[in-house]
Amino acid sequence: EKDGKTVYAAGNEVILIPVTDYTREWYQVGVVGGKVVDRFDSQIGKYLRFTRADAAGKFEFRNAPAGQYYVATDMSWMDPAHGIQHATACATVFLEEGKIAEAKVTRP
């Protein structure tokens, strides 16, 4: 939400990122701290999963191993006072084997 208005990730790429010491640092610096972080180290690339949100901002990842993950997407919206704004929206989820997890991805 931005100023009480919901911004949907319609059509945006959404990334499922396993929670590790390395990705915790990315989350703290890049998402919480708002600093630009270079792309992920190539070693973690094989563990990332990607999908796209539909027109309503909904998305799903199928057959991901059980575990704790960050779900992240880059968001953009128009702020009448400040122009186009950008931020990474993120949530932490725990996936259980054979279960469906739901998350509301927001800005910290």
N, C-alpha and C positions, 0 to 999 in steps of 0.2 A: 504494500500500500504506500501511497505517496500523498500526504496531506489528506488522509482519509479516503482517498480514491484508489481503487484496485487497478493495477496495471497488469494485463495478462501477457504471458510469454508466447502469444500466438505466432506459430511458425518459427520460433527460436530453437536453436540447437540446445539440447539439455545433456549434461554430462553426469554420469554416475562414476564416482571417484572413491576407491577404497580408503578408509581412514587408516593412516599409518603415521609414524613420526614425521615423515617427509611431508605428507599432505596436511597434517595439522599445522605445520609451519606456514604452508601456502595459505591455509584458511586464516590464520591469525594475521599474517602480513597483508595478504591481498584482499581478502573479503572483509574482515573486521577492521583492519588498519587502512583499507582503501588505497594501498600503494600498488603500483603496477608491478606485476610479477611476470617474468618471462614464461614462455610455454613450459609445460612440464618436462622434466628430464626424460629422455627417450626410454630409460629403463622402466618407467611406470606406464608408458604408453600401451603396453600389451594388457594392462589391467583396467584401462578406462573403457567405458561403454558410452555410446552416443545414440541419441534419438532426437526427434523433433516434436515439439508441442503442436497440438492441433489448433484449430481456430479458437477454441475456448481455453487454450493454455494447458490442456491436459496431455499427459504423456505416460508411457509405461516402458519398463525394461523387462524383457522376458529372459528366464533361465539364468539369472545372475546368482552366483553362489551366496549362501547365507553369510551374513556379516554386517559390519557397520560401514556406512557409506555417507559421503557428501553427495547431494544432488545440487547441481549448480547450472545457472544460465545467466547470460549477460542480458540486461534489460536496458531499454531506452524509453524515454517519455518526454513530452513537452511540458515544461514548467513555464507558465506565462511570464513570471518575473525573471527567470534565468535562462530561458531557451531550452534547447535539447539537453537532457540530463542522461547520464549513463551510470550503471552500477551493476555489480554481480549480486544476484539473488541466490541464496543457498539455504539448504536444510540438511540436518543430519537424520538419517533413518537407519533402523536396524532391520535387515531382511531376514526373515525366518524361512527355512526350507519349506517350499510348497505353500507359502502364505503370500497374501497381497498386502503390501505396505502402502499407505497413503501419506503424502506430505504436502504441506503448504510451503512453497519456496518463497522466502522473503528476504529483504535486506536486513542485515543485523543492525 
